[in-house]
Amino acid sequence: MKWYELLILLIIIVLVIGTILISYMIARGIFHPDRLSLLETRIKETERTPDLLKEYDSWEMNDYWIHSRNGYDLKTYYLPAKPERDEKSSRFVIIAHGYTYTHHGSIKYAYLMHSLGFNVIMYDERYHGESGGKNCTLGFYEKYDLEDVITDTFRRFGDGLFLGTYGESMGAATVILEQAFDPRVKFIIADCPFADLSMLVRYIVKKRFHLPKLPFLPLASLFFYLATKAKIKQIMPIDAIKTCKIPVMLFHGLDDGFIPYVHSQMLYDKCPSPKAIFLAPNNSRHAESFRKNRDEYTRILDDFIKNIVLRG
């Protein structure tokens, strides 16, 4: 073999190995992201909404563990509704937080729903916070965890509950995926969800890594499957919402650079049930719709609950 042929062969080998390694790192960044600890998310929420952290610290919450069918435990936090005329509220909402975060990201939504008379249940999703789970699947296994939290809630508090779900980012995608097979859920609220994980990963590969779809996305999808036994192409909230029969409220920041707002617009367009959408202005980036538009967000949510959910 001539020297230049050997050089070409070496270059090809390096390119192939580099492509495989980069694809693996992309996949690993999805299923094994750098998670924030409870202390880190608490510090972040203290910086962002100190008044709500103070409110959170004043709540008399009960915490307990729920065993997931997937083989690990989920740390769960229950905030009882304020009793009205000495009667317990049968209204419940379960809140799922976002990617790499903990239940601290749910505090703002817990505050809003608690103010509307709901019992609130927050939990650390698999591979996050204090919960177990060896990886993150952005909704594939998380939807079954949510179903298990819902089942536990009915078991603990009775069969006659009026229950909805609320999610942010990954949690928002999860509540959309879960409602498709759970008739017990009466409404969903999704803040900055993605509509199609393949579409989102394609966007991230191009924007963050400046790489083409081929061959990196197929290889990353393969590594994701080998690590999780879940397929990226199967994680599609937009398919789950096409048969939705319950009220849906969508929030999304217009300046979201992580999950562009077009994802919520796509979900809204495909949803056949009663629905509303708020595309938040004021430079609202990922998961900032409430923080940058607190009064408007609160008013819209209040209207959705009172005039669509509770009157439906």
C-alpha positions in Angstrom: 0.0 0.0 0.0 1.3 3.4 -1.0 1.8 6.1 1.6 -1.0 8.3 0.3 -3.4 5.3 0.3 -2.5 4.6 3.9 -3.0 8.3 4.7 -6.4 8.3 3.1 -7.3 5.1 5.0 -6.2 6.6 8.3 -8.2 9.7 7.6 -11.3 7.6 6.9 -10.8 5.6 10.1 -10.4 8.8 12.2 -13.5 10.3 10.6 -15.6 7.2 11.3 -14.4 6.9 14.9 -14.9 10.6 15.4 -18.5 10.4 14.0 -19.3 7.5 16.3 -17.8 9.2 19.4 -19.7 12.5 18.7 -22.9 10.6 18.1 -22.5 8.8 21.4 -21.8 12.0 23.2 -25.0 13.5 21.8 -27.0 10.5 22.9 -25.4 10.4 26.3 -26.1 14.1 26.8 -29.8 13.2 26.3 -30.1 10.1 28.5 -27.4 11.0 31.0 -27.6 14.8 31.3 -25.7 16.8 34.0 -28.4 17.0 36.6 -28.8 19.8 39.2 -29.0 18.8 42.8 -31.8 19.8 45.1 -29.5 22.4 46.7 -28.6 23.8 43.2 -32.2 24.1 42.1 -33.2 25.6 45.4 -30.5 28.3 44.9 -31.7 29.0 41.4 -35.3 29.3 42.4 -34.2 31.6 45.3 -32.5 33.9 42.7 -35.4 33.8 40.3 -38.5 34.0 42.5 -37.4 34.5 46.1 -41.0 35.3 47.2 -42.2 31.9 46.0 -39.3 30.1 47.8 -40.4 31.8 51.0 -43.9 30.6 50.3 -42.6 27.1 49.6 -40.8 27.1 53.0 -44.0 28.1 54.7 -46.0 25.2 53.3 -46.9 22.2 55.5 -46.1 19.5 53.0 -46.0 15.8 53.4 -43.4 13.8 51.6 -43.4 10.2 50.7 -42.1 7.6 48.3 -43.9 5.9 45.4 -42.6 2.8 43.8 -42.5 2.9 40.0 -43.3 -0.1 37.9 -39.9 0.5 36.3 -38.1 -0.6 39.5 -37.2 2.5 41.4 -38.7 4.9 43.9 -40.0 8.4 43.2 -39.8 11.2 45.9 -43.1 12.8 46.2 -44.4 16.0 47.9 -48.0 16.7 48.8 -49.4 20.1 49.6 -53.0 19.9 50.9 -55.5 22.5 49.7 -56.7 25.0 52.1 -60.0 23.7 53.5 -63.2 25.6 52.5 -65.9 25.6 55.1 -64.1 22.7 56.9 -64.5 20.5 53.8 -61.6 18.9 52.0 -61.1 19.7 48.4 -61.3 16.8 45.9 -59.4 18.8 43.3 -55.9 17.6 42.7 -53.1 18.5 40.3 -49.9 16.6 39.8 -46.9 18.6 38.5 -43.9 17.2 36.6 -40.8 19.3 36.4 -38.3 19.9 33.6 -35.1 18.3 32.2 -32.1 18.2 34.5 -34.1 19.9 37.3 -36.0 18.9 40.4 -39.5 19.5 41.9 -38.3 23.0 42.9 -39.0 24.0 39.3 -42.7 23.1 40.0 -43.0 25.6 43.0 -44.4 28.4 40.8 -47.1 26.2 39.3 -47.9 24.7 42.7 -48.4 28.2 44.1 -50.8 29.1 41.3 -52.8 25.9 41.5 -52.9 26.0 45.3 -54.3 29.5 45.1 -57.1 28.1 42.9 -58.1 25.6 45.6 -56.2 22.5 44.4 -54.3 19.9 46.4 -50.9 19.8 44.8 -48.5 16.9 44.3 -45.0 17.4 43.1 -42.3 14.8 42.5 -38.8 14.3 41.4 -38.8 12.5 38.1 -36.7 9.5 37.4 -32.9 10.2 37.4 -33.6 13.6 38.9 -33.6 14.9 42.5 -33.9 12.2 45.1 -35.7 9.8 42.8 -34.2 6.6 41.4 -33.7 5.6 37.8 -30.5 5.0 35.9 -31.3 7.4 32.9 -33.6 10.0 31.5 -35.9 9.2 28.5 -37.7 12.6 28.1 -41.1 11.1 28.5 -40.9 7.5 27.3 -40.7 5.9 30.8 -41.6 9.1 32.6 -45.2 8.8 31.3 -45.6 5.5 33.1 -44.1 7.0 36.3 -46.7 9.7 36.1 -49.4 7.2 35.7 -48.1 5.4 38.8 -48.2 8.7 40.7 -51.8 9.2 39.6 -52.7 5.7 40.7 -51.1 6.2 44.1 -53.0 9.5 44.5 -56.3 7.9 43.9 -55.4 5.1 46.3 -54.4 7.5 49.0 -57.1 10.1 48.7 -60.1 8.3 47.2 -61.8 7.4 43.9 -63.8 10.6 43.6 -61.0 13.0 42.8 -61.0 15.6 40.1 -57.5 15.4 38.9 -55.4 17.2 36.3 -51.7 17.3 35.4 -49.3 20.1 34.8 -45.8 19.9 33.3 -42.8 22.0 32.3 -40.5 21.2 29.4 -39.8 17.4 29.6 -42.6 17.3 32.2 -45.0 19.1 29.8 -44.2 16.5 27.1 -44.8 13.8 29.7 -48.3 15.0 30.8 -49.3 15.1 27.1 -48.0 11.6 26.5 -49.7 10.2 29.6 -53.2 11.6 29.1 -53.4 9.6 25.8 -54.0 6.4 27.7 -55.3 7.6 31.1 -59.0 8.6 31.2 -58.7 9.6 34.9 -57.0 12.9 33.9 -59.5 15.7 33.5 -57.2 18.5 32.1 -53.6 19.2 31.3 -51.4 22.3 31.4 -48.2 22.2 29.4 -45.5 24.9 29.7 -42.9 24.8 27.0 -43.3 21.2 25.8 -41.7 19.7 22.7 -44.0 18.2 20.1 -41.6 15.6 18.5 -38.3 14.6 20.2 -36.7 13.7 16.8 -37.4 17.2 15.6 -36.0 18.7 18.8 -32.8 16.6 18.7 -32.3 17.5 15.0 -32.6 21.1 16.0 -30.1 20.8 18.9 -27.6 18.9 16.7 -27.7 21.7 14.2 -27.8 24.6 16.5 -25.5 23.5 19.3 -23.1 21.2 17.5 -23.3 22.7 14.0 -23.6 19.2 12.6 -25.9 17.8 9.8 -28.7 15.4 10.5 -26.9 12.6 8.7 -25.2 10.5 10.0 -25.3 11.9 13.5 -29.0 11.7 14.3 -29.5 8.1 13.3 -26.3 7.0 15.2 -27.3 9.1 18.3 -30.8 7.5 18.2 -29.2 4.1 18.1 -27.0 4.8 21.1 -30.1 6.2 22.9 -32.0 3.0 22.2 -29.1 0.8 23.3 -28.8 2.7 26.6 -32.5 3.0 27.4 -34.5 0.5 25.2 -36.6 3.5 24.2 -36.7 4.9 20.6 -36.4 8.6 20.1 -38.8 8.5 17.2 -41.5 7.0 19.5 -41.5 10.0 21.8 -44.0 12.2 20.0 -46.5 14.2 22.1 -47.9 15.5 18.9 -49.3 12.1 18.1 -50.6 11.7 21.7 -52.5 15.0 21.5 -54.4 14.2 18.3 -56.9 12.1 20.2 -57.1 14.3 23.3 -60.6 14.7 24.8 -59.8 17.0 27.7 -59.1 20.7 28.1 -55.5 21.6 27.2 -53.6 24.8 28.2 -50.3 25.6 26.5 -47.7 28.2 27.5 -44.5 28.9 25.7 -42.0 31.7 25.6 -41.6 33.4 22.2 -37.8 33.6 22.7 -37.3 30.0 23.8 -34.1 28.9 22.3 -34.0 25.4 23.8 -37.5 24.3 22.6 -38.8 26.8 20.1 -42.4 27.9 20.6 -43.3 26.4 17.2 -43.6 23.1 19.2 -46.5 24.4 21.3 -48.1 25.9 18.2 -48.0 22.5 16.5 -49.5 20.9 19.5 -52.2 23.5 19.7 -53.1 23.1 16.0 -53.4 19.3 16.3 -55.4 19.3 19.5 -59.1 18.6 18.9 -60.3 19.2 22.4 -61.0 22.6 24.2 -57.7 24.4 24.2 -55.9 27.7 24.8 -52.4 28.9 24.2 -50.3 31.8 25.5 -47.1 32.6 23.6 -45.3 34.7 26.2 -43.6 38.0 25.2 -41.0 40.1 27.1 -38.0 38.1 26.0 -39.4 34.9 27.6 -36.9 32.1 27.1 -37.2 28.5 28.1 -39.5 28.0 31.1 -39.7 31.8 31.7 -43.3 32.5 30.6 -44.5 32.9 34.2 -41.5 34.7 35.5 -41.5 37.3 32.7 -45.3 37.7 32.5 -46.5 36.9 36.0 -49.8 38.9 36.0 -50.8 37.8 32.5 -49.8 34.2 33.0 -51.8 34.1 36.3 -54.9 35.7 34.7 -54.9 33.3 31.7 -54.4 30.2 33.9 -57.2 31.4 36.3 -59.5 31.9 33.3 -58.7 28.5 31.9 -59.3 26.7 35.2 -62.5 28.6 36.0 -64.1 28.9 32.6 -62.9 25.9 30.7 -61.9 23.2 33.2 -64.4 23.6 36.0 -67.3 24.5 33.7 -66.6 21.8 31.2 
